[in-house]
């Protein structure tokens, strides 16, 4: 089923697809950007809420690994783990359909929601897409076709909405495979960014932000190019390049998925967060096809996060960013992979940076929304940096239960 491209019509919408269903008013209770209910939905999805201290960064955890498929799948962004998990569910008959993304026929970078019913067709869904994609619009067609055993591969705002709707869907089984996300934009904006770093963007077939502080580009010719983060023109992007939602995302690690497959804490391999028994079972079904090792961690994140917070505060105050001199950038780009935070320390740094951006951006643009939009785990990870809720920013205390009649 083809879905019309384009940006959402509201500034607090990532077009997860719920607004395109027959009951668009469900957005008011299903959207993570209106009044998120992470503890309640974690209890529903995982059987318990995240520990307020030990699991504030990454969410509920049963196990955590570095992982790599052997051999890696052709066309995959990393090794192909996420699509292979879904493929195995179809092969074993555990689900009859998978909701996920494939490249749009007119633009390989544009995501197109798709309902996959044959295991071999998951190969067409490998690789990264960039742009809004109303994945959950396909829930109603899937149910109408009799698919009551589903798997869904989605980013956090999609999985959150799915969990919020799950009690009403009458599904016999639901498996959720999450990928991390913090910053999305339109496909058109992505093309503009790619053109800023590559004079022949049409030749690029692959782009990935890697945990060694480089972006890797691959080309049709087979050439590979790696660009240090510091050489990216991120500070030159227009203010509206990223939408309000992505600048205020409180769920980088996809806390409500059964299993999260990403890269941030992977030290060059995929990073897998198993959150419940369904996630453990999905990973276990791959057997020896997946190589698992303990995650690593090194370096210290505090200085990097504090520098990010200071620069974000300056931007929020309308002051010019402190830009590093051009002559110094090559030296710092060489040093960062050697002395910067790596593995889980890199992942924690990124989560803390995202949390800081959320609060500082909302204070500047939507201060009245903070009590509803910022859950407790965001404030928890920001404590070391002195960012605390102001009195007007505290979530309202729920009323006491009514006395029995």
Buried (B, 14 or more C-beta within 10 A) or exposed (E): EEBEBEBBEBEBBBBBBBBBBEEEEBBEEBBBBBBBBBBEBBBBBBEEBBEEEEBBBBBBBBBBBBBBBEEBBEBBBBBBBBBBBBBBBBEEEBBBBBBBBBBBEEBEBBBBBBBBBEBEBBBBBBBBBBBBBBBBBBBBBBBEEEBBBBBBBBBBBBBBBBBBBBEEBEBEEBBBBBBBBBBBBBBBBBBBBBEBBBEEBEEBBBBBBBBBBBBBBBBEEEEEEEBBBBBBEEEEBEEEBBBBBBBBBBBBBBBBBBBBBBBBBBBBBBBBBBBBEBBBBBBEBBEEEBBEEEBBBEBEBBEBBBEBBEBBBEBBEEEEEEEEEEEEBEEBBEEBBEEBBBBBBBBBBBBBBBBBBBBBBBBBEBEEBBBBBBBBBBBBBBEEBEBEBEEEBEBEEEEEEEEEE
